Amino acid sequence: MSSTELKTTFNTAASLYEEVRPGYPEELVQDVVDLSGLNHHSRILEVGCGTGKATRSFAERRYELVCLDIGTDLIAVARENLKKFPNVSFVTEPFETWKPKGKFDLIISATAFHWVDPKVRYLKASETLTSNGHLAVFSNQHIRKEEGFFAEVQSLYDKYYLPVAMNRPTHATDFPGVDAFHSPIRRLYPWMQTYSPEQYIKLLSTYSDHIALPDENKHHLFEGITNLIETKYGGQITKHYEAVLDLREVR
């Protein structure tokens, strides 16, 4: 499955995505607001809003938000989640083809920017922003992968996992149009989450590469993971995350 096809898989797991995917540290959100110099009249564009995991924190601050996503089911969940916020609107369309109405003071993209065509990402972002506008790209990255459960589970992945094409990295510096931005700021926000076997399997079931696995491979992989957590890790594991913020100002 190509990366173009992979980015459509999330729509098949919209409800599960809302249930188990983590949000983002409040400290990160506040840093985006402070560093980008937003005021009460600022407009925000969100690229790849999903079910609104990052959207709510900005909506609660009463900024005007226009939220894009290609998944109709994802958008439906987001609309329901954020229906009490009249300052938020949704558009089911790719960023690559979307026609903006007016400029935006801030573009945010949470665990989604790497799915945008790399030839378009920064070029269109710079054209969509006001003078001195900002682009904030952030995501939750898994760290400490080489210890405990996450090291031991690798043998199951070696047996059942089939690598798929990805558009990463998210925070690259050599894409077309990136030179339209200056003064990059990178900040890290460590946090952790504990999962039961059921919760962890649900989480994996929202990852595009796992969704794309053949059913038989997925069954054996998930069965092995569940058994490993239950028999060797006391029925729960802790995953260490690092929320990563990459914020840039347009020239």
C-alpha positions in Angstrom: 0.0 0.0 0.0 1.4 3.4 -1.0 1.7 6.4 1.4 -1.1 8.0 -0.6 -3.4 5.1 0.2 -2.2 4.8 3.8 -3.3 8.3 4.7 -7.0 7.3 4.0 -6.9 4.4 6.4 -7.5 6.6 9.5 -11.1 7.2 8.3 -11.9 3.5 8.7 -11.1 3.8 12.5 -12.6 7.2 13.3 -14.4 6.1 16.5 -11.4 4.1 17.8 -9.1 7.0 16.9 -11.2 9.3 19.1 -11.3 6.7 21.9 -7.6 5.9 22.3 -5.4 8.3 20.5 -3.7 10.7 22.9 -4.0 14.5 22.8 -1.2 17.0 23.3 0.3 18.6 26.4 -1.3 21.8 27.4 2.1 23.3 27.8 2.8 22.8 24.1 -0.5 24.4 23.1 0.2 27.4 25.3 3.7 27.8 23.8 2.2 27.8 20.3 -0.2 30.5 21.4 2.5 32.6 23.1 5.2 32.2 20.5 3.0 32.9 17.5 1.7 36.1 19.2 -2.0 35.4 18.7 -4.7 37.9 19.6 -8.5 37.6 19.9 -9.0 38.3 16.2 -6.4 35.7 15.0 -7.5 33.1 12.5 -6.1 29.5 12.6 -6.0 26.9 9.9 -5.7 23.3 11.0 -4.3 20.8 8.5 -5.5 17.3 9.2 -7.7 17.8 12.2 -8.8 14.2 12.5 -11.4 13.9 15.3 -10.3 17.2 16.9 -7.6 15.9 19.3 -5.7 19.2 19.0 -8.5 21.4 17.9 -10.3 21.6 21.2 -7.5 23.4 23.0 -7.5 26.2 20.5 -11.3 26.3 20.1 -11.6 26.8 23.9 -9.5 29.9 23.6 -12.1 31.2 21.1 -9.9 31.7 18.1 -11.5 31.3 14.7 -10.5 27.9 13.3 -11.0 26.4 9.9 -10.2 22.6 10.1 -9.3 20.5 7.1 -9.3 16.7 6.8 -9.9 14.2 4.0 -11.8 11.7 6.2 -15.6 12.2 6.2 -16.0 9.9 9.3 -13.2 11.7 11.1 -14.8 15.1 10.3 -18.2 13.8 11.5 -16.7 12.8 14.9 -14.9 16.2 15.1 -18.1 18.1 14.3 -19.9 16.2 17.1 -17.1 16.7 19.6 -16.9 20.5 18.9 -20.5 21.3 18.1 -20.6 23.8 21.0 -17.9 26.0 19.4 -19.4 28.3 16.8 -15.8 29.6 16.1 -14.9 26.3 14.5 -15.7 25.2 10.9 -14.7 22.0 9.0 -13.9 21.3 5.4 -13.5 17.8 4.0 -10.8 18.4 1.4 -7.0 17.9 1.1 -4.8 20.9 1.9 -3.1 20.4 -1.5 -6.3 21.3 -3.4 -8.1 23.5 -0.9 -8.7 27.1 -1.9 -8.3 29.4 1.1 -10.6 32.4 1.7 -8.3 35.0 3.1 -5.1 34.6 5.1 -4.4 32.9 8.4 -2.3 34.0 11.3 -1.4 30.5 12.3 -1.4 27.1 10.7 -1.4 24.1 13.0 -0.9 20.4 12.1 -0.9 17.7 14.7 0.5 14.4 13.6 -0.7 15.1 10.1 1.8 17.4 8.2 3.9 14.5 7.0 0.9 13.2 5.0 0.8 16.4 2.9 2.6 16.2 -0.5 6.2 17.2 0.3 6.3 19.4 -2.8 3.3 21.4 -1.4 3.6 21.4 2.4 5.7 24.5 3.0 5.0 26.4 -0.2 1.3 26.5 0.3 1.6 27.1 4.0 3.7 30.2 3.4 1.2 31.4 0.8 -1.7 30.9 3.2 -0.2 32.8 6.1 -0.3 36.5 6.8 3.0 38.4 7.0 4.8 37.2 10.1 2.3 34.3 10.5 3.4 31.0 12.0 3.4 27.3 11.1 3.2 25.0 14.1 3.8 21.3 13.4 3.6 18.9 16.3 3.3 15.2 17.1 3.7 12.6 19.8 6.8 10.5 19.3 7.5 7.2 21.0 10.8 7.3 22.9 12.7 4.7 24.9 11.9 2.0 22.3 15.0 -0.1 23.1 14.0 -1.3 26.6 11.6 -3.7 28.3 8.4 -4.7 26.4 9.2 -2.6 23.4 12.5 -4.3 22.8 11.1 -7.8 23.4 8.1 -7.3 21.2 10.4 -6.7 18.2 10.6 -10.4 17.6 6.9 -10.5 16.9 7.2 -7.6 14.5 10.1 -9.4 12.7 7.8 -12.3 12.1 4.4 -10.7 11.3 5.0 -7.0 10.4 5.2 -5.9 6.7 6.9 -2.5 6.3 5.0 0.1 4.3 6.0 3.3 2.6 5.9 6.5 4.7 6.4 10.2 4.0 8.4 10.9 7.2 10.2 12.8 8.6 7.8 15.5 9.7 10.3 18.0 10.8 12.5 18.1 7.7 14.4 21.2 6.6 14.9 20.6 2.9 11.4 20.5 1.5 10.5 23.0 -1.3 9.4 26.3 0.2 10.9 25.7 3.7 13.2 28.7 3.0 10.1 30.9 3.2 10.2 30.4 6.9 12.8 31.6 9.5 13.6 31.4 13.2 12.6 27.7 13.7 11.9 26.8 17.3 11.9 23.2 18.4 10.6 22.1 21.8 10.1 18.8 23.5 7.5 17.8 26.1 8.0 14.4 27.7 5.0 12.5 29.1 3.9 8.9 29.5 0.8 6.7 29.3 0.0 3.2 30.8 -2.0 0.7 28.7 -3.8 -2.5 29.4 -3.4 -5.2 26.6 -6.9 -4.2 25.3 -6.1 -0.5 25.3 -2.7 -1.0 23.6 -4.2 -3.2 20.8 -6.8 -0.5 20.3 -4.1 2.1 20.0 -2.1 0.0 17.5 -5.4 -0.5 15.5 -5.4 3.3 14.8 -1.9 3.3 13.2 -2.0 3.3 9.4 0.7 0.7 9.0 -1.1 -1.7 11.4 -4.5 -1.1 9.7 -2.9 -2.0 6.4 -1.5 -5.3 7.6 -3.1 -8.5 6.1 -5.8 -9.8 8.6 -3.8 -13.0 9.4 -0.6 -11.1 10.1 -2.5 -8.6 12.3 -4.3 -11.4 14.2 -1.1 -13.2 15.1 0.8 -10.0 15.9 -2.0 -8.7 18.2 -2.4 -12.1 19.8 1.3 -12.3 20.5 1.4 -8.8 21.9 -1.5 -9.4 24.2 0.0 -12.6 25.5 3.4 -10.9 26.1 1.8 -8.1 28.1 -0.3 -10.4 30.2 2.3 -13.1 30.9 5.5 -11.0 31.3 4.5 -7.5 32.1 1.8 -7.9 34.7 -1.1 -6.9 32.4 0.1 -3.4 31.6 2.8 -1.5 29.9 3.9 2.2 30.1 4.7 4.0 26.8 7.0 7.0 27.1 6.2 9.8 24.7 7.8 13.1 23.7 5.5 15.7 22.1 7.7 17.5 19.6 6.9 21.1 18.4 8.4 22.6 15.3 7.3 26.3 15.0 8.4 28.6 12.2 7.6 32.1 11.2 7.0 33.1 7.6 9.3 35.7 6.1 
